[in-house]
Amino acid sequence: MNNIFEPNLTTKLIIKTILELDIKPEEKFLDLGCGNGVISRSVAKKFGLTQVFGSDISTASISESNRLSDEEGLNSEYKVGNCLTPWEGYKFDFISCDIAAISSTIADLSDWYDGVSCDTGANGLRLVSSVIEDVESYLSDAGIFIIPIISLADHNSLEGLLKKKFSQVHIVNKKQWPIPSKLKESIEQEGLKFKTKNWAIEEKYELYCAHTSLAICKKIV
C-alpha cells in the first residue's frame, strides 16, 4: 500500500490548532504521518520557519511532500519511516502527529484508508501509543506535542495515556461531524453497536456523529 492519504477534517483541525500557537522562525517543527506535507507547509508559511521536517510510511507521500515543498521554495527534510524511527538523535520544539488513530474495525468498514496502511488495532491506539511512549525524548525541554483525539477510537484511554506522559494536556477545538451514511449502514449490517469501548458514535438530530478534538501536550521537565 503506497497511496497518499488525503487531507481531511482532522488535518484541518490540526492546522487550525497549530496556527493558534506561538512558533518562532528558528524553532524545529516535525509532522508525523505527514501525507503530502500540507501541515508542515502551512506552518512554515504562517510562521516563516527556516526548516520543517516530516515523515510517513508511504514513499509516494514523501515524494509528493518533497515536490510540493520544492515548488514553494521551503527548506524541508522529509523521510520515509514508521512513527519516530527516522528521527533518532533529533530534537524538536513542536511535534504534530497525524498518524492513523481510529479503530481498525471502523477503518475496515470505511473507504478512508483504501490503499493506505491502517494497522491501528481494535482500539485504534496501536500506532499512536508507541509514539506517545517515546515522543518525550524527541522534544526539546519546552517542547510541545500536538495530537488529535477521535471518538472512532478508544479516546478515553488515549487521553489517559497523554495525561500520564505529559505535565499539561489541553483539549481544544472539539468538532462534531456526521459519519457517512455508507459507514452507518456497514456498522448496522455487521451487527455492531454505535457506542463501545473502542469507539463512540452518537445519534444527534437524526444524524450519527463522531467527534474530533486536539490535545496540546507539554512535556514533564
C-alpha positions as CSV (number, residue, x, y, z in Angstrom):
1,M,0.0,0.0,0.0
2,N,1.6,3.2,-1.1
3,N,-1.2,5.7,-1.7
4,I,-1.2,9.2,-0.3
5,F,-3.7,9.8,2.5
6,E,-5.9,12.8,1.5
7,P,-6.2,15.7,4.0
8,N,-9.5,15.6,5.9
9,L,-11.3,17.3,8.7
10,T,-8.7,16.1,11.2
11,T,-5.9,17.6,9.1
12,K,-7.8,20.9,9.0
13,L,-8.2,20.9,12.8
14,I,-4.6,20.1,13.3
15,I,-3.6,23.0,11.1
16,K,-6.1,25.4,12.9
17,T,-4.7,24.4,16.3
18,I,-1.1,24.8,15.4
19,L,-1.6,28.2,13.7
20,E,-3.1,29.4,17.1
21,L,0.3,28.6,18.8
22,D,3.3,30.9,19.0
23,I,6.1,29.4,16.9
24,K,9.3,31.2,16.2
25,P,11.0,31.0,12.8
26,E,14.1,29.2,14.1
27,E,12.1,26.5,16.0
28,K,12.0,23.0,14.7
29,F,8.6,21.5,13.7
30,L,8.1,17.8,12.9
31,D,5.0,16.4,11.3
32,L,4.5,12.6,11.8
33,G,2.3,10.9,9.3
34,C,2.8,13.9,7.0
35,G,1.0,12.7,3.9
36,N,1.6,15.3,1.2
37,G,3.1,17.7,3.7
38,V,0.2,20.1,3.9
39,I,0.5,20.6,7.7
40,S,4.2,21.4,7.7
41,R,3.9,23.6,4.6
42,S,1.0,25.6,6.2
43,V,3.0,26.0,9.5
44,A,6.2,27.0,7.6
45,K,4.3,29.7,5.6
46,K,2.5,31.1,8.6
47,F,5.5,31.4,10.9
48,G,8.3,31.8,8.4
49,L,10.1,28.6,9.6
50,T,13.6,28.2,8.4
51,Q,13.2,24.5,8.1
52,V,10.4,21.9,8.6
53,F,10.5,18.1,9.0
54,G,8.1,15.3,8.2
55,S,7.9,11.5,7.8
56,D,5.4,9.0,6.5
57,I,5.5,5.2,5.8
58,S,4.4,5.9,2.2
59,T,7.2,6.6,-0.3
60,A,4.6,8.2,-2.5
61,S,3.7,10.7,0.2
62,I,7.3,11.7,0.8
63,S,7.9,12.1,-2.9
64,E,4.9,14.4,-3.1
65,S,5.9,16.3,0.1
66,N,9.3,17.0,-1.4
67,R,7.8,18.0,-4.7
68,L,5.4,20.5,-3.2
69,S,7.9,21.8,-0.8
70,D,10.4,22.5,-3.6
71,E,7.7,24.2,-5.6
72,E,7.0,26.6,-2.7
73,G,10.7,27.1,-2.0
74,L,10.6,25.7,1.5
75,N,13.6,24.3,3.3
76,S,12.4,20.9,4.4
77,E,13.6,17.4,5.3
78,Y,11.1,14.5,4.7
79,K,11.9,10.9,5.4
80,V,10.2,7.6,4.8
81,G,9.7,5.6,8.0
82,N,7.4,4.4,10.7
83,C,6.4,6.7,13.6
84,L,9.5,8.3,15.2
85,T,12.0,5.8,13.8
86,P,13.5,8.1,11.2
87,W,14.3,10.8,13.8
88,E,16.7,9.1,16.2
89,G,19.1,11.7,17.6
90,Y,16.9,14.7,16.6
91,K,15.2,17.2,18.9
92,F,12.1,19.2,18.0
93,D,10.3,22.2,19.6
94,F,6.9,21.0,18.1
95,I,5.8,17.6,17.0
96,S,2.5,17.1,15.3
97,C,1.1,13.5,15.0
98,D,-1.4,12.8,12.2
99,I,-0.7,9.0,12.3
100,A,-3.9,6.9,11.9
101,A,-5.7,6.6,15.2
102,I,-9.2,5.1,14.6
103,S,-10.3,1.6,15.4
104,S,-9.2,-0.8,12.7
105,T,-12.8,-2.3,12.7
106,I,-14.2,1.1,11.7
107,A,-11.4,1.8,9.3
108,D,-12.1,-1.5,7.5
109,L,-15.8,-0.6,7.1
110,S,-15.0,2.8,5.7
111,D,-13.2,3.8,2.4
112,W,-11.0,6.3,4.2
113,Y,-7.9,4.1,4.1
114,D,-8.3,2.4,0.7
115,G,-4.8,1.7,-0.5
116,V,-3.3,3.2,2.7
117,S,-1.9,1.3,5.7
118,C,-4.1,1.4,8.8
119,D,-2.6,-1.2,11.3
120,T,-4.2,0.5,14.3
121,G,-5.7,-2.4,16.2
122,A,-9.2,-2.8,17.5
123,N,-9.0,0.2,19.9
124,G,-7.3,2.4,17.3
125,L,-4.2,3.1,19.5
126,R,-1.6,0.6,18.4
127,L,0.4,3.2,16.4
128,V,0.0,6.3,18.4
129,S,0.6,4.6,21.8
130,S,4.1,3.9,20.8
131,V,4.6,7.5,19.7
132,I,3.3,8.8,23.0
133,E,5.6,6.4,24.9
134,D,8.7,7.6,23.1
135,V,8.0,11.2,22.0
136,E,9.4,12.9,25.1
137,S,12.9,12.0,24.1
138,Y,12.5,13.8,20.7
139,L,11.2,17.0,22.3
140,S,13.2,20.0,23.5
141,D,12.9,21.0,27.1
142,A,10.0,23.3,26.3
143,G,8.7,21.1,23.5
144,I,5.0,20.7,22.6
145,F,3.3,17.6,21.2
146,I,0.0,18.0,19.2
147,I,-2.2,15.0,18.5
148,P,-5.9,14.6,17.5
149,I,-8.3,12.6,19.7
150,I,-11.0,11.0,17.6
151,S,-14.1,9.2,19.1
152,L,-13.7,6.5,16.5
153,A,-11.0,5.0,18.7
154,D,-10.8,4.4,22.5
155,H,-10.5,8.2,23.0
156,N,-10.8,8.0,26.8
157,S,-7.7,5.7,27.0
158,L,-5.8,7.9,24.6
159,E,-6.5,11.0,26.8
160,G,-5.4,8.9,29.8
161,L,-2.1,7.9,28.1
162,L,-1.4,11.6,27.3
163,K,-2.0,12.7,30.9
164,K,0.3,10.1,32.2
165,K,3.2,11.2,30.0
166,F,2.8,15.0,30.0
167,S,2.6,17.6,32.7
168,Q,0.0,19.6,30.9
169,V,-2.7,18.4,28.4
170,H,-5.1,20.9,27.0
171,I,-8.0,19.6,24.9
172,V,-9.1,22.2,22.3
173,N,-11.1,22.7,19.1
174,K,-13.6,19.9,19.6
175,K,-15.7,19.3,16.5
176,Q,-18.6,17.0,16.0
177,W,-19.2,15.7,12.5
178,P,-21.7,13.2,10.9
179,I,-20.3,9.9,9.8
180,P,-21.0,8.9,6.2
181,S,-24.3,7.1,5.6
182,K,-22.5,4.3,4.0
183,L,-20.4,3.7,7.1
184,K,-23.5,3.8,9.3
185,E,-25.1,1.2,7.1
186,S,-22.0,-1.0,7.2
187,I,-21.9,-0.8,11.0
188,E,-25.6,-1.9,11.1
189,Q,-25.1,-4.7,8.6
190,E,-22.2,-6.1,10.7
191,G,-24.5,-6.0,13.8
192,L,-22.1,-3.7,15.6
193,K,-23.0,-1.2,18.3
194,F,-22.5,2.5,17.7
195,K,-21.0,3.0,21.2
196,T,-18.4,0.6,22.5
197,K,-15.1,0.9,24.5
198,N,-13.3,1.1,21.2
199,W,-15.4,3.9,19.5
200,A,-18.2,6.2,20.2
201,I,-20.8,7.3,17.7
202,E,-23.8,9.3,19.0
203,E,-27.2,10.0,17.4
204,K,-27.9,13.7,17.3
205,Y,-30.7,15.3,15.4
206,E,-31.3,12.1,13.4
207,L,-27.6,12.1,12.4
208,Y,-24.9,9.7,13.7
209,C,-21.9,11.8,14.8
210,A,-18.3,11.3,15.8
211,H,-16.1,14.0,17.3
212,T,-12.6,15.1,17.0
213,S,-10.6,17.3,19.3
214,L,-6.9,18.3,19.6
215,A,-4.6,17.7,22.5
216,I,-1.8,20.2,23.1
217,C,0.7,18.5,25.4
218,K,3.7,19.9,27.3
219,K,6.4,17.6,28.4
220,I,7.4,17.0,32.1
221,V,10.6,18.9,33.0
